[in-house]
Amino acid sequence: MTMDDTIYDASLDIGIAVKQTTPELSTTKSKKKKRKRKRSSGSGIDKPGGDDEAKALFHDEDHPGGEIPRKKSWEEHGPKSASPSSQHPEDVGKQHVTISMPPLAGMFVKERSNLPVYRHRKELCHLIANNDVVLVVAETGSGKSTQIPAYISESSLLKKAATLSAKSTPTPSSTTTKTTTKSKTPHQKYGLTISVTQPRRVAAITLAKRVSDELGCLPGTLVGHRVRFDDTTDLRGTITKIIYATDGMLLREAMVDPLLRRYGVVVLDEAHERSLQTDVLFGVVKRAMCARRRDEKNDDGCRWVNGEMDGVAMDTAPSLEKDVEIINKMRQEAVNLGIPPLRVVVMSATLDVETFQRFFPGSATVKIPGRQFPVQEVYTEEVQEDYLDAALKTAIQIHKYTDDGDVLIFLPGQDEIEDLASLLKTHLEELEPDNTPSTQQGVTKDIVQNIKGIGTSVHSGNTMIVNGVLICVLYAALPPDAQMVAFRPKPEGCSRKIILSTNIAETSVTLDGIKYVVDCGKHKSREYSSSTGMESLKLSNISKAQAAQRMGRAGRVSEGICLRLYPEIAFDSLEETTIPEILRVNLAHVVLQLKAMGIHDPRCFSFLTPPDPDNIVKSFELLSALGAVDESLELTAYGKEMSKLPLDPVFAHLLLQSEKFECVSEMLTVVGMLSAENIFFRPGRSGEDSGGLASVGAAAHRRFASHEGDLPSLLNVYNAWKKEAIYLQPGKSKKLEKKKLSSGKMLHGDWCKQNFISGRALVRAHDVRSQLSELASRSVERNGLGMNVDSSCAAEMTTFFKCISGGLSLQVASRVPTPEQQQGSRLSKAGKSGFIPSRGQYKTRLGGNFVSVHPTSFMFGRNPPPKCVVYTELLQTSKLYIRGVTQIREEWIDEGR
Ligand SMILES: Nc1ncnc2c1ncn2[C@@H]1O[C@H](COP(=O)(O)OP(=O)(O)OP(=O)(O)O)[C@@H](O)[C@H]1O
């Protein structure tokens, strides 16, 4: 079959209906114009005068000439809103602070002043200075994330607030706190920094870089980023004034400093995402804000902290009182230290304003109209059962029939991305060669070089150049360096970039050159069942808010087109917003964090959407079983240690246990390797013909396989890599590399290729290990754990297994005897439960689930299967699997505890 036959099969035709350019937000529009859909030629992506095949796929009946409609203003389309300078009734009578603003400076003055938010910068700063909370709703690409923090920093807002606060601070004699002094102006060190939180690390990193460029400073000086295992801000906290951080990182900071005293403004960006950490952060920031309020009129802490007080069940009332007590202490400390009030800005293009207004009573809301460039919305005529195939066709058509513009395709997960990358490669190879193919090989090599020793990229179907088209992938499990390839300009010789991404690129980011967004309408999300205690990844439809965000990745640097691989009627039936993650996931980690922040009873915590109380109870059960909380549910000393580690409580426990068994070094490796997904590269994973590579790969992996299972096998991979390969951090000298090569070691990339190991995943595991090691070895005084990270059990592996048995004692499964083994027990073949056990089936101790060993485990198919195993993950797909399986002896469980 030729490529065209495959791509333009009439039965898989993708017709479109085009919607008006949308200055309004999809989630807020009320009236929908119903359009007749009849086919016509000339769409936004049809090349004028292009051939009929292309016309059959894309139509634009509203704009037959492919003309991009005029931008309409917010006032014409948007919901009724307050003007940027509107004042909340509660503000009336309040003393207003006047803010001064210098003109824009730096390299990007023109670009910055063209952005829709620019006209409102003074009003925005004024509102922020005079309100505890400001909700900002403005279109994608209008300048919220890059500009608003910069405006605050450029204005006199923070300094003024700090000075005012210092002036009104009581003298030492009127307070009980020793640290309060009136010499010089010591209080002004508080509240001078801006924190901007992002749900995803890639957004935090790229935004910090962009804003550094715009303000004309080096990244990591005035502007920096802080994400897990990567912090470019100055550690003394005096230079960096704008910190783009993941919400998880600000949460960790709040555990040490619940008043968030360093910050004058906290900007909670992309608030519509409702990720677990963001939701917790809303409550944590509200608490800090409440404790730092100076306004006598609203001095009732509990109203702010526990807005739901009236509706709280009786048994939590004493807890509430305790929490109010804690807040009052925080408040006293804030007053004594002269910490200025904390201002909070909540931002999104698709914000559910009412929910936030309820949560932050008295907040000011500002809606800013307009987007920089228009984006057309395009739908398919029919439902596309095979969205991968539809995405492939759409990408090939864009490439074939349009002159320029990069393409961003949203897919649910890594597997789909890798599959589409390899399909695209095949189909692009069949196209007529590009006019500028001469440098193809050279450029591919450069890209691979650029991503620093990530040797398997080309072979694993990741970054590649085919026929002048650069294909990049973007998903969370990629190491940061590899993720950044998608953000770089195309190398010379490439006519187009096609990025395949999960929802990691859905919000906040600007990917240079993107003109076309292709949205499959699906995503993978975590779901938790509090009855089984199990979490699974489910494929589901995105919400309208997500669709709007995906569309918003176009129209940022030029006009754009968003092609949705589903009909408009399917879009209409999508949920308005995403179900908050807090209602869908295991909360053990969150409960531990809240306890570490001094929140007495997480059930009384002020959640934007309160989670299922059963889920909180289950989390306490788990924490109690791990020894993190005592009988009265107070955090134990051990729980405090656990909370310092940025790990799931089970893995934190595993690592902490290793000290007792003197195998900290081994367990750091295991936890690091577990945090990097897909260490083993398995060609032919999705059933495609791998030309015999699948068996070569499996043979290569066997050299690392431990008879005892997956965790020791991961340890073997890491140890072999350390021994046999050279990996130099980016920027390290080539001389050193040569010197090491002469010692007979292999280059990292070559070693990974030879052993069918994902170089990227291994580097990530190594980075995580290093960071954990630093944290574990740091002294307790410096908020570390003071562990001896060099302690190693070396060849004494029994110790290692005992540690694993104790560490994972809540994740034990016992082999279920087969009917033959049960002979004589007089049980019917199906047993009493109707379950027919087959060889290698297990039952989990906790929850009593029947599970099978996952086919990717080294323990899969072991004959005879071990009697007792521990596992690191329960996975629900077609059936229930365990992964990360390691053989243990039952008696080790208690020994290890
Ligand atoms: N890395 C970049 N390269 C080029 N232009 C950029 C970059 N980052 C931002 N911009 C420009 O700045 C504009 C504003 O970006 P910003 O991220 O502040 O928008 P936003 O309103 O926060 O969007 P979103 O709601 O999607 O997060 C973009 O539309 C784009 O024109």
The ligand as an SDF file (V2000), in Angstrom:
LIG
                    3D

 31 33  0  0  0  0  0  0  0  0999 V2000
    9.8550   31.2050   25.0520 N   0  0  0  0  0  0  0  0  0  0  0  0
    9.2010   32.1160   24.3410 C   0  0  0  0  0  0  0  0  0  0  0  0
    9.5510   32.3900   23.0650 N   0  0  0  0  0  0  0  0  0  0  0  0
    8.8890   33.3060   22.3320 C   0  0  0  0  0  0  0  0  0  0  0  0
    7.8350   34.0300   22.8070 N   0  0  0  0  0  0  0  0  0  0  0  0
    7.4600   33.7990   24.0580 C   0  0  0  0  0  0  0  0  0  0  0  0
    8.1030   32.8400   24.8980 C   0  0  0  0  0  0  0  0  0  0  0  0
    7.4840   32.8300   26.0760 N   0  0  0  0  0  0  0  0  0  0  0  0
    6.5030   33.7470   25.9950 C   0  0  0  0  0  0  0  0  0  0  0  0
    6.4910   34.3250   24.7950 N   0  0  0  0  0  0  0  0  0  0  0  0
    5.5640   35.3740   24.3120 C   0  0  0  0  0  0  0  0  0  0  0  0
    4.9190   35.9430   25.4340 O   0  0  0  0  0  0  0  0  0  0  0  0
    3.5150   35.7480   25.3220 C   0  0  0  0  0  0  0  0  0  0  0  0
    2.9210   35.6290   26.7060 C   0  0  0  0  0  0  0  0  0  0  0  0
    3.3030   34.4030   27.2970 O   0  0  0  0  0  0  0  0  0  0  0  0
    2.7430   34.0040   28.7160 P   0  0  0  0  0  0  0  0  0  0  0  0
    3.2710   32.6500   29.0330 O   0  0  0  0  0  0  0  0  0  0  0  0
    3.0260   35.0880   29.6790 O   0  0  0  0  0  0  0  0  0  0  0  0
    1.1780   33.9610   28.4370 O   0  0  0  0  0  0  0  0  0  0  0  0
    0.0100   33.4520   29.3950 P   0  0  0  0  0  0  0  0  0  0  0  0
   -1.0700   34.4510   29.3550 O   0  0  0  0  0  0  0  0  0  0  0  0
    0.5590   33.1130   30.7200 O   0  0  0  0  0  0  0  0  0  0  0  0
   -0.4590   32.1470   28.6500 O   0  0  0  0  0  0  0  0  0  0  0  0
   -1.0410   30.7610   29.2690 P   0  0  0  0  0  0  0  0  0  0  0  0
   -2.4030   31.0770   29.8040 O   0  0  0  0  0  0  0  0  0  0  0  0
   -1.0850   29.8900   28.0890 O   0  0  0  0  0  0  0  0  0  0  0  0
   -0.0880   30.3300   30.3190 O   0  0  0  0  0  0  0  0  0  0  0  0
    3.3520   34.5550   24.4190 C   0  0  0  0  0  0  0  0  0  0  0  0
    2.1090   34.5370   23.7800 O   0  0  0  0  0  0  0  0  0  0  0  0
    4.4790   34.7570   23.4410 C   0  0  0  0  0  0  0  0  0  0  0  0
    4.1240   35.7080   22.4710 O   0  0  0  0  0  0  0  0  0  0  0  0
  1  2  1  0
  2  3  1  0
  2  7  2  0
  3  4  2  0
  4  5  1  0
  5  6  2  0
  6  7  1  0
  6 10  1  0
  7  8  1  0
  8  9  2  0
  9 10  1  0
 10 11  1  0
 11 12  1  0
 11 30  1  0
 12 13  1  0
 13 14  1  0
 13 28  1  0
 14 15  1  0
 15 16  1  0
 16 17  2  0
 16 18  1  0
 16 19  1  0
 19 20  1  0
 20 21  2  0
 20 22  1  0
 20 23  1  0
 23 24  1  0
 24 25  2  0
 24 26  1  0
 24 27  1  0
 28 29  1  0
 28 30  1  0
 30 31  1  0
M  END
$$$$
